[in-house]
Amino acid sequence: MQVSQIPAVISTEGSTVTLQCHYTLSSTENVTFGWYNWYRHVPGGAEVSNDNDNFTGRVSRASQSEFFNNRSANIQLHRVQSSDTGMYICEVTFVLSQTLQGHGNGTFLNVTADVTDSASASISHRFFAIHHYVGAVVLGLLMLFALYLNCQEHKQIFKEEEITKKQTDKDPTDCYTEQPEEQSVYSIVNDC
């Protein structure tokens, strides 16, 4: 018996990938009892099946009729992750008058990050950063404007206090006290 596999498969995260495995038998007997397993890294290693916590709910297998009629021992891995990257080995077993077993040379699965997702995440991150920057600038300007208004209000209070103080300190007999510039000389003299 010979088992053949595709040497390498490249896939992106989140997609479904088919790991192909085919076998040939030199026996002319009608084979009706056999099975196949997939292992990760080495034959007999961690089994790639829904019973394995790393692959639960993510493995589909070729049907029994495909296995016997098409000599296919393919599996599909769904929602692949970058951690799924590695060597996958197909092993086929038959029981005739004796047990026949063979395995392929392995298929290296390389799972890469989805470029569109990372690009959109990068763009989203840039917009997020820009919005925060703009928000910080606007907040800073609002704080400066509030500070400016506060200072103007305090200046006005100080001026009013100064004017009140000058008016209370004013000597009523002094004709040359400070008067507003608009007043004419005539009105200053009349006030005295």
Long-range contacts (C-beta under 8 A, 24 or more apart in sequence): 1-25, 1-26, 1-92, 1-94, 1-100, 1-101, 1-102, 2-102, 3-73, 3-90, 3-91, 3-92, 3-102, 3-103, 3-104, 4-104, 5-88, 5-89, 5-90, 5-104, 5-105, 5-106, 5-107, 6-107, 7-105, 7-106, 7-107, 7-108, 8-107, 8-108, 8-109, 8-110, 9-107, 9-108, 9-109, 9-110, 10-110, 10-112, 11-80, 11-109, 11-110, 11-111, 11-112, 12-80, 12-111, 12-112, 12-113, 12-114, 12-115, 13-80, 13-81, 13-82, 13-111, 13-112, 13-113, 13-114, 13-117, 14-79, 14-80, 14-114, 14-117, 15-79, 15-80, 16-76, 16-77, 16-78, 16-79, 16-80, 17-76, 17-77, 17-80, 17-109, 17-111, 18-74, 18-75, 18-76, 19-74, 19-75, 19-76, 19-77, 19-88, 19-90, 19-107, 19-109, 20-72, 20-74, 20-107, 21-72, 21-73, 21-74, 21-75, 21-90, 21-92, 21-104, 21-107, 22-71, 22-72, 22-73, 23-71, 23-73, 23-92, 23-102, 24-71, 25-71, 25-94, 25-100, 27-96, 27-100, 29-96, 31-68, 31-94, 31-96, 32-68, 33-94, 33-95, 34-67, 34-68, 34-92, 34-93, 34-94, 34-95, 35-67, 35-92, 35-93, 36-67, 36-73, 36-90, 36-91, 36-92, 36-93, 37-90, 37-91, 37-93, 38-75, 38-88, 38-89, 38-90, 38-91, 39-88, 39-89, 39-91, 40-86, 40-87, 40-88, 40-89, 41-86, 41-87, 41-89, 42-87, 42-89, 43-89, 43-91, 43-103, 44-91, 45-89, 48-75, 48-77, 48-88, 54-83, 77-109, 80-109, 80-111, 81-111, 82-111, 82-112, 82-113, 83-111, 84-109, 84-111, 85-109, 85-110, 85-111
